[in-house]
């Protein structure tokens, strides 16, 4: 019985950590897109002002 409880506990903890990793990955990709877009917009805007 103890082994079964431990197995379910480990599976649950693995699922929780996989979910955290998925959310973290989406947040990091979103930040990368946001920062890249802001840099591109800023560079193009400054280039448009100068020339």
C-alpha positions as CSV (number, residue, x, y, z in Angstrom):
1,X,0.0,0.0,0.0
2,X,2.8,2.4,0.9
3,X,4.5,1.8,-2.5
4,X,1.2,2.6,-4.3
5,X,0.8,5.8,-2.4
6,X,4.4,6.8,-3.0
7,X,4.0,6.0,-6.8
8,X,0.9,8.2,-7.0
9,X,2.6,11.0,-5.0
10,X,5.7,10.9,-7.3
11,X,3.4,10.9,-10.4
12,X,1.5,13.9,-9.1
13,X,4.7,15.8,-8.3
14,X,6.1,15.0,-11.7
15,X,2.9,16.4,-13.3
16,X,3.0,19.5,-11.2
17,X,6.7,20.1,-12.2
18,X,5.9,19.5,-15.9
19,X,3.1,22.0,-15.7
20,X,5.4,24.6,-14.1
21,X,8.0,24.0,-16.8
22,X,5.4,24.5,-19.5
23,X,4.1,27.7,-18.0
24,X,7.7,29.0,-17.5
25,X,8.5,28.1,-21.1
26,X,5.5,30.0,-22.4
27,X,6.4,33.0,-20.2
28,X,10.0,33.0,-21.5
29,X,9.0,32.7,-25.1
30,X,6.4,35.5,-24.7
31,X,9.0,37.8,-23.1
32,X,11.5,37.0,-25.9
33,X,8.9,38.0,-28.5
34,X,7.8,41.1,-26.6
35,X,11.4,42.3,-26.1
36,X,12.4,41.5,-29.7
37,X,9.3,43.3,-31.0
38,X,10.0,46.4,-28.9
39,X,13.7,46.5,-30.0
40,X,12.7,46.1,-33.7
41,X,10.0,48.8,-33.3
42,X,12.5,51.1,-31.6
43,X,15.2,50.7,-34.2
44,X,12.8,51.2,-37.1
45,X,11.3,54.2,-35.4
46,X,14.6,55.9,-34.7
47,X,15.8,55.1,-38.3
48,X,12.6,56.7,-39.6
49,X,13.2,59.9,-37.5
50,X,16.8,60.3,-38.6
51,X,16.4,59.7,-42.3
